[in-house]
Amino acid sequence: MAGMTGKSVAMPGGPPAAVLVHGAWQGAWCWERAVAALAAAGVRALAIDLPGHGDDPGPLGDLHGDAARVSSVLDALDGPVVLAGHAYGGAVITEAGSHRAVSHLVYLAAFALDDGETCGNAASAEAASEGISHRGRPDLAAGYAAQPDGTSTLEPDVARACFYQDCDPVTAAWAIARLGSQPLASLQQQPYAVAWRTKPSTYVVCADDQAIHPGLQRILARRCFTAVEWPTGHAPFLSRPDLVAALLADLAAHPHGAECAR
């Protein structure tokens, strides 16, 4: 699979119009198909590796170090930039997304955290009151393989069931082989800032997501200015990169098309 990804590589021709932040255990590689589809539409995009992920030599960071990496990339850009985060990457862009270069936030099946929340307890009261049940769903946490250094890896079968169940077998195997370690502490940290309160934002609910419950995603989506829902699993950048590219291209073309109501 070819693609222009990496923490400091953009499509040729000028600065990127979209910056893409991966989720836990993954790397910039997960966005390759979406970056290629954006390029075909004439939109430059940059997918970055958070510290210690993908091609970045490390060391691994925590939530605040990951947000600092994103901020350092944005510092080199004049904007406007659409900043997209997937899953845990949503927590990262929540902290980093108030940057002057950011015109719009996109939460792709992501943790749009509020003050005092972590990825582990996001909107927990609302989820409980709405009776969200995980019965009959695969258990992502059961696939955590804890390491002595405080990180975890994912069991391949659990990764396939939770992340890539709607991908073809070749794609799923390709992605699973590239998953790395994730510091567990980062999933329990609160963001220093909440960018969706001051920036226009769009939430993408993945209705067949087996990792982050779609019911929880719909609650988090209420925090954003607009929301869309796709009939995909947790990784639409692999299973439906056309959807990802179309949304990001539209937002890049109309970066201030929606005014933030917060």
Contacts in CASP RR format, 6 or more apart in sequence:
PFRMAT RR
TARGET T0000
AUTHOR 0000-0000-0000
METHOD contacts of the structure
MODEL  1
MAGMTGKSVAMPGGPPAAVLVHGAWQGAWCWERAVAALAAAGVRALAIDL
PGHGDDPGPLGDLHGDAARVSSVLDALDGPVVLAGHAYGGAVITEAGSHR
AVSHLVYLAAFALDDGETCGNAASAEAASEGISHRGRPDLAAGYAAQPDG
TSTLEPDVARACFYQDCDPVTAAWAIARLGSQPLASLQQQPYAVAWRTKP
STYVVCADDQAIHPGLQRILARRCFTAVEWPTGHAPFLSRPDLVAALLAD
LAAHPHGAECAR
1 32 0 8 1.000
1 33 0 8 1.000
1 174 0 8 1.000
2 32 0 8 1.000
2 36 0 8 1.000
3 32 0 8 1.000
3 35 0 8 1.000
3 36 0 8 1.000
4 10 0 8 1.000
4 11 0 8 1.000
4 35 0 8 1.000
4 36 0 8 1.000
4 39 0 8 1.000
4 47 0 8 1.000
5 27 0 8 1.000
5 28 0 8 1.000
5 29 0 8 1.000
5 31 0 8 1.000
5 32 0 8 1.000
5 35 0 8 1.000
5 47 0 8 1.000
5 49 0 8 1.000
6 28 0 8 1.000
6 46 0 8 1.000
6 47 0 8 1.000
6 48 0 8 1.000
6 49 0 8 1.000
6 54 0 8 1.000
6 55 0 8 1.000
7 28 0 8 1.000
7 48 0 8 1.000
7 49 0 8 1.000
7 55 0 8 1.000
7 56 0 8 1.000
7 69 0 8 1.000
7 73 0 8 1.000
8 48 0 8 1.000
8 73 0 8 1.000
9 46 0 8 1.000
10 16 0 8 1.000
10 44 0 8 1.000
10 45 0 8 1.000
10 46 0 8 1.000
11 35 0 8 1.000
11 38 0 8 1.000
11 39 0 8 1.000
11 44 0 8 1.000
11 45 0 8 1.000
11 46 0 8 1.000
12 44 0 8 1.000
13 44 0 8 1.000
14 44 0 8 1.000
15 44 0 8 1.000
15 77 0 8 1.000
15 78 0 8 1.000
15 79 0 8 1.000
16 44 0 8 1.000
16 45 0 8 1.000
16 46 0 8 1.000
16 77 0 8 1.000
16 81 0 8 1.000
17 43 0 8 1.000
17 44 0 8 1.000
17 45 0 8 1.000
17 80 0 8 1.000
17 81 0 8 1.000
17 82 0 8 1.000
17 252 0 8 1.000
18 38 0 8 1.000
18 43 0 8 1.000
18 44 0 8 1.000
18 45 0 8 1.000
18 46 0 8 1.000
18 81 0 8 1.000
18 82 0 8 1.000
18 83 0 8 1.000
18 84 0 8 1.000
18 248 0 8 1.000
18 251 0 8 1.000
18 252 0 8 1.000
19 45 0 8 1.000
19 46 0 8 1.000
19 47 0 8 1.000
19 48 0 8 1.000
19 70 0 8 1.000
19 73 0 8 1.000
19 74 0 8 1.000
19 77 0 8 1.000
19 81 0 8 1.000
19 82 0 8 1.000
19 83 0 8 1.000
19 84 0 8 1.000
20 28 0 8 1.000
20 31 0 8 1.000
20 34 0 8 1.000
20 35 0 8 1.000
20 45 0 8 1.000
20 46 0 8 1.000
20 47 0 8 1.000
20 48 0 8 1.000
20 84 0 8 1.000
20 85 0 8 1.000
20 86 0 8 1.000
21 48 0 8 1.000
21 50 0 8 1.000
21 70 0 8 1.000
21 83 0 8 1.000
21 84 0 8 1.000
21 85 0 8 1.000
21 86 0 8 1.000
21 89 0 8 1.000
21 90 0 8 1.000
21 92 0 8 1.000
21 93 0 8 1.000
22 28 0 8 1.000
22 30 0 8 1.000
22 31 0 8 1.000
22 47 0 8 1.000
22 48 0 8 1.000
22 49 0 8 1.000
22 50 0 8 1.000
22 53 0 8 1.000
22 85 0 8 1.000
22 86 0 8 1.000
22 89 0 8 1.000
23 30 0 8 1.000
23 50 0 8 1.000
23 85 0 8 1.000
23 86 0 8 1.000
23 87 0 8 1.000
23 88 0 8 1.000
23 89 0 8 1.000
23 90 0 8 1.000
23 92 0 8 1.000
24 87 0 8 1.000
24 88 0 8 1.000
24 89 0 8 1.000
24 182 0 8 1.000
24 186 0 8 1.000
24 187 0 8 1.000
25 153 0 8 1.000
25 154 0 8 1.000
25 159 0 8 1.000
25 179 0 8 1.000
25 180 0 8 1.000
25 181 0 8 1.000
25 182 0 8 1.000
26 53 0 8 1.000
26 54 0 8 1.000
26 86 0 8 1.000
26 175 0 8 1.000
26 178 0 8 1.000
26 179 0 8 1.000
26 180 0 8 1.000
27 47 0 8 1.000
27 49 0 8 1.000
27 50 0 8 1.000
27 53 0 8 1.000
27 54 0 8 1.000
27 178 0 8 1.000
28 47 0 8 1.000
28 48 0 8 1.000
28 49 0 8 1.000
28 53 0 8 1.000
28 54 0 8 1.000
28 55 0 8 1.000
29 47 0 8 1.000
29 54 0 8 1.000
29 55 0 8 1.000
29 178 0 8 1.000
30 47 0 8 1.000
30 86 0 8 1.000
30 175 0 8 1.000
30 178 0 8 1.000
30 235 0 8 1.000
30 237 0 8 1.000
30 238 0 8 1.000
31 45 0 8 1.000
31 47 0 8 1.000
31 237 0 8 1.000
32 47 0 8 1.000
33 237 0 8 1.000
33 238 0 8 1.000
33 241 0 8 1.000
34 45 0 8 1.000
34 47 0 8 1.000
34 237 0 8 1.000
34 241 0 8 1.000
34 244 0 8 1.000
34 245 0 8 1.000
34 248 0 8 1.000
35 45 0 8 1.000
35 47 0 8 1.000
36 241 0 8 1.000
37 241 0 8 1.000
37 242 0 8 1.000
37 244 0 8 1.000
37 245 0 8 1.000
38 44 0 8 1.000
38 45 0 8 1.000
38 245 0 8 1.000
38 248 0 8 1.000
38 249 0 8 1.000
39 45 0 8 1.000
40 245 0 8 1.000
41 245 0 8 1.000
41 246 0 8 1.000
41 249 0 8 1.000
42 249 0 8 1.000
43 245 0 8 1.000
43 248 0 8 1.000
43 249 0 8 1.000
43 252 0 8 1.000
45 248 0 8 1.000
46 73 0 8 1.000
48 69 0 8 1.000
48 70 0 8 1.000
48 73 0 8 1.000
49 55 0 8 1.000
49 56 0 8 1.000
50 56 0 8 1.000
50 61 0 8 1.000
50 66 0 8 1.000
50 69 0 8 1.000
50 70 0 8 1.000
50 92 0 8 1.000
51 58 0 8 1.000
51 59 0 8 1.000
51 60 0 8 1.000
51 61 0 8 1.000
51 65 0 8 1.000
51 66 0 8 1.000
51 69 0 8 1.000
52 58 0 8 1.000
52 59 0 8 1.000
52 60 0 8 1.000
52 61 0 8 1.000
53 60 0 8 1.000
53 180 0 8 1.000
54 178 0 8 1.000
54 180 0 8 1.000
60 151 0 8 1.000
60 181 0 8 1.000
60 182 0 8 1.000
60 183 0 8 1.000
61 183 0 8 1.000
61 186 0 8 1.000
62 183 0 8 1.000
62 185 0 8 1.000
62 186 0 8 1.000
62 189 0 8 1.000
63 91 0 8 1.000
63 92 0 8 1.000
63 95 0 8 1.000
63 186 0 8 1.000
63 189 0 8 1.000
63 191 0 8 1.000
64 95 0 8 1.000
64 189 0 8 1.000
64 192 0 8 1.000
66 89 0 8 1.000
66 92 0 8 1.000
66 186 0 8 1.000
67 92 0 8 1.000
67 93 0 8 1.000
67 95 0 8 1.000
67 96 0 8 1.000
67 191 0 8 1.000
67 192 0 8 1.000
68 96 0 8 1.000
70 83 0 8 1.000
70 92 0 8 1.000
70 93 0 8 1.000
70 96 0 8 1.000
70 97 0 8 1.000
71 96 0 8 1.000
71 99 0 8 1.000
74 81 0 8 1.000
74 83 0 8 1.000
74 96 0 8 1.000
74 97 0 8 1.000
74 99 0 8 1.000
74 101 0 8 1.000
74 102 0 8 1.000
75 99 0 8 1.000
75 101 0 8 1.000
77 101 0 8 1.000
78 101 0 8 1.000
79 101 0 8 1.000
79 102 0 8 1.000
79 103 0 8 1.000
80 101 0 8 1.000
80 102 0 8 1.000
80 103 0 8 1.000
80 104 0 8 1.000
80 255 0 8 1.000
80 256 0 8 1.000
81 101 0 8 1.000
81 102 0 8 1.000
81 103 0 8 1.000
82 102 0 8 1.000
82 103 0 8 1.000
82 104 0 8 1.000
82 105 0 8 1.000
82 106 0 8 1.000
82 248 0 8 1.000
82 251 0 8 1.000
82 252 0 8 1.000
82 255 0 8 1.000
83 93 0 8 1.000
83 96 0 8 1.000
83 97 0 8 1.000
83 99 0 8 1.000
83 102 0 8 1.000
83 104 0 8 1.000
83 105 0 8 1.000
83 106 0 8 1.000
84 93 0 8 1.000
84 105 0 8 1.000
84 106 0 8 1.000
84 107 0 8 1.000
84 108 0 8 1.000
84 248 0 8 1.000
85 92 0 8 1.000
85 93 0 8 1.000
85 106 0 8 1.000
85 107 0 8 1.000
85 108 0 8 1.000
85 110 0 8 1.000
86 108 0 8 1.000
86 109 0 8 1.000
86 110 0 8 1.000
86 237 0 8 1.000
87 108 0 8 1.000
87 109 0 8 1.000
87 110 0 8 1.000
87 111 0 8 1.000
87 211 0 8 1.000
87 212 0 8 1.000
87 234 0 8 1.000
88 110 0 8 1.000
88 111 0 8 1.000
88 119 0 8 1.000
88 182 0 8 1.000
88 186 0 8 1.000
88 187 0 8 1.000
89 110 0 8 1.000
89 111 0 8 1.000
90 107 0 8 1.000
90 110 0 8 1.000
90 111 0 8 1.000
90 112 0 8 1.000
90 113 0 8 1.000
91 110 0 8 1.000
91 111 0 8 1.000
91 113 0 8 1.000
91 118 0 8 1.000
91 119 0 8 1.000
91 186 0 8 1.000
91 189 0 8 1.000
91 191 0 8 1.000
93 105 0 8 1.000
93 107 0 8 1.000
93 110 0 8 1.000
93 195 0 8 1.000
94 111 0 8 1.000
94 112 0 8 1.000
94 113 0 8 1.000
94 191 0 8 1.000
94 193 0 8 1.000
94 194 0 8 1.000
94 195 0 8 1.000
94 196 0 8 1.000
95 191 0 8 1.000
95 192 0 8 1.000
95 193 0 8 1.000
95 195 0 8 1.000
96 193 0 8 1.000
96 195 0 8 1.000
97 105 0 8 1.000
97 193 0 8 1.000
97 195 0 8 1.000
97 199 0 8 1.000
98 193 0 8 1.000
98 195 0 8 1.000
98 198 0 8 1.000
98 199 0 8 1.000
102 195 0 8 1.000
102 199 0 8 1.000
103 199 0 8 1.000
103 200 0 8 1.000
103 255 0 8 1.000
103 256 0 8 1.000
104 199 0 8 1.000
104 200 0 8 1.000
104 201 0 8 1.000
104 202 0 8 1.000
104 251 0 8 1.000
104 255 0 8 1.000
104 256 0 8 1.000
104 258 0 8 1.000
105 195 0 8 1.000
105 196 0 8 1.000
105 199 0 8 1.000
105 200 0 8 1.000
105 201 0 8 1.000
105 202 0 8 1.000
105 224 0 8 1.000
106 201 0 8 1.000
106 202 0 8 1.000
106 203 0 8 1.000
106 204 0 8 1.000
106 247 0 8 1.000
106 248 0 8 1.000
106 251 0 8 1.000
107 196 0 8 1.000
107 201 0 8 1.000
107 202 0 8 1.000
107 203 0 8 1.000
107 204 0 8 1.000
107 220 0 8 1.000
107 221 0 8 1.000
107 224 0 8 1.000
108 204 0 8 1.000
108 206 0 8 1.000
108 236 0 8 1.000
108 237 0 8 1.000
108 244 0 8 1.000
109 204 0 8 1.000
109 205 0 8 1.000
109 206 0 8 1.000
109 209 0 8 1.000
109 211 0 8 1.000
109 212 0 8 1.000
109 217 0 8 1.000
109 233 0 8 1.000
109 234 0 8 1.000
109 236 0 8 1.000
110 203 0 8 1.000
110 212 0 8 1.000
110 220 0 8 1.000
111 117 0 8 1.000
111 119 0 8 1.000
111 122 0 8 1.000
111 212 0 8 1.000
111 220 0 8 1.000
112 122 0 8 1.000
112 196 0 8 1.000
112 201 0 8 1.000
112 203 0 8 1.000
112 220 0 8 1.000
112 221 0 8 1.000
112 223 0 8 1.000
112 224 0 8 1.000
113 119 0 8 1.000
113 122 0 8 1.000
113 190 0 8 1.000
113 191 0 8 1.000
113 194 0 8 1.000
114 122 0 8 1.000
114 123 0 8 1.000
114 194 0 8 1.000
114 223 0 8 1.000
115 190 0 8 1.000
115 191 0 8 1.000
115 194 0 8 1.000
116 190 0 8 1.000
117 123 0 8 1.000
117 190 0 8 1.000
117 191 0 8 1.000
118 187 0 8 1.000
118 188 0 8 1.000
118 189 0 8 1.000
118 190 0 8 1.000
119 186 0 8 1.000
119 187 0 8 1.000
119 188 0 8 1.000
120 187 0 8 1.000
120 188 0 8 1.000
122 216 0 8 1.000
122 220 0 8 1.000
123 216 0 8 1.000
123 219 0 8 1.000
123 220 0 8 1.000
126 219 0 8 1.000
127 213 0 8 1.000
127 215 0 8 1.000
127 216 0 8 1.000
127 219 0 8 1.000
130 215 0 8 1.000
130 219 0 8 1.000
132 213 0 8 1.000
132 215 0 8 1.000
132 216 0 8 1.000
134 213 0 8 1.000
137 210 0 8 1.000
137 213 0 8 1.000
138 158 0 8 1.000
138 161 0 8 1.000
138 162 0 8 1.000
138 210 0 8 1.000
139 158 0 8 1.000
140 158 0 8 1.000
140 162 0 8 1.000
140 210 0 8 1.000
140 211 0 8 1.000
142 155 0 8 1.000
142 158 0 8 1.000
143 154 0 8 1.000
143 155 0 8 1.000
143 158 0 8 1.000
143 159 0 8 1.000
144 152 0 8 1.000
144 153 0 8 1.000
144 154 0 8 1.000
144 155 0 8 1.000
144 184 0 8 1.000
145 152 0 8 1.000
145 153 0 8 1.000
145 154 0 8 1.000
145 155 0 8 1.000
146 152 0 8 1.000
146 184 0 8 1.000
147 153 0 8 1.000
147 181 0 8 1.000
150 183 0 8 1.000
150 184 0 8 1.000
150 185 0 8 1.000
151 181 0 8 1.000
151 182 0 8 1.000
151 183 0 8 1.000
151 184 0 8 1.000
152 181 0 8 1.000
152 182 0 8 1.000
152 184 0 8 1.000
153 179 0 8 1.000
153 180 0 8 1.000
153 181 0 8 1.000
153 182 0 8 1.000
154 179 0 8 1.000
154 180 0 8 1.000
156 176 0 8 1.000
159 175 0 8 1.000
159 176 0 8 1.000
159 179 0 8 1.000
160 172 0 8 1.000
160 176 0 8 1.000
161 210 0 8 1.000
162 210 0 8 1.000
162 211 0 8 1.000
162 234 0 8 1.000
163 175 0 8 1.000
163 210 0 8 1.000
163 211 0 8 1.000
163 234 0 8 1.000
163 235 0 8 1.000
164 171 0 8 1.000
164 172 0 8 1.000
164 175 0 8 1.000
164 176 0 8 1.000
164 234 0 8 1.000
164 235 0 8 1.000
164 238 0 8 1.000
164 239 0 8 1.000
165 172 0 8 1.000
165 208 0 8 1.000
165 210 0 8 1.000
165 233 0 8 1.000
166 208 0 8 1.000
166 232 0 8 1.000
166 233 0 8 1.000
166 235 0 8 1.000
166 239 0 8 1.000
167 175 0 8 1.000
167 235 0 8 1.000
167 238 0 8 1.000
167 239 0 8 1.000
171 238 0 8 1.000
171 239 0 8 1.000
175 235 0 8 1.000
175 238 0 8 1.000
195 201 0 8 1.000
196 223 0 8 1.000
196 224 0 8 1.000
196 262 0 8 1.000
197 262 0 8 1.000
198 260 0 8 1.000
198 262 0 8 1.000
199 260 0 8 1.000
200 225 0 8 1.000
200 256 0 8 1.000
200 257 0 8 1.000
200 258 0 8 1.000
200 259 0 8 1.000
200 260 0 8 1.000
201 223 0 8 1.000
201 224 0 8 1.000
201 225 0 8 1.000
201 226 0 8 1.000
201 260 0 8 1.000
202 224 0 8 1.000
202 225 0 8 1.000
202 226 0 8 1.000
202 227 0 8 1.000
202 228 0 8 1.000
202 247 0 8 1.000
202 251 0 8 1.000
202 258 0 8 1.000
203 217 0 8 1.000
203 220 0 8 1.000
203 221 0 8 1.000
203 223 0 8 1.000
203 224 0 8 1.000
203 226 0 8 1.000
203 227 0 8 1.000
203 228 0 8 1.000
204 227 0 8 1.000
204 228 0 8 1.000
204 229 0 8 1.000
204 230 0 8 1.000
204 236 0 8 1.000
204 247 0 8 1.000
205 214 0 8 1.000
205 215 0 8 1.000
205 217 0 8 1.000
205 218 0 8 1.000
205 221 0 8 1.000
205 227 0 8 1.000
205 228 0 8 1.000
205 229 0 8 1.000
205 230 0 8 1.000
206 212 0 8 1.000
206 214 0 8 1.000
206 217 0 8 1.000
206 229 0 8 1.000
206 230 0 8 1.000
206 232 0 8 1.000
206 233 0 8 1.000
206 234 0 8 1.000
206 236 0 8 1.000
207 214 0 8 1.000
207 229 0 8 1.000
207 230 0 8 1.000
207 231 0 8 1.000
207 232 0 8 1.000
207 233 0 8 1.000
208 214 0 8 1.000
208 231 0 8 1.000
208 232 0 8 1.000
208 233 0 8 1.000
209 217 0 8 1.000
209 232 0 8 1.000
209 233 0 8 1.000
209 234 0 8 1.000
210 233 0 8 1.000
210 234 0 8 1.000
211 234 0 8 1.000
212 234 0 8 1.000
218 227 0 8 1.000
221 227 0 8 1.000
225 258 0 8 1.000
225 259 0 8 1.000
225 260 0 8 1.000
225 261 0 8 1.000
225 262 0 8 1.000
226 258 0 8 1.000
228 247 0 8 1.000
230 236 0 8 1.000
230 240 0 8 1.000
230 243 0 8 1.000
232 239 0 8 1.000
232 240 0 8 1.000
232 243 0 8 1.000
233 239 0 8 1.000
236 243 0 8 1.000
236 244 0 8 1.000
237 244 0 8 1.000
END
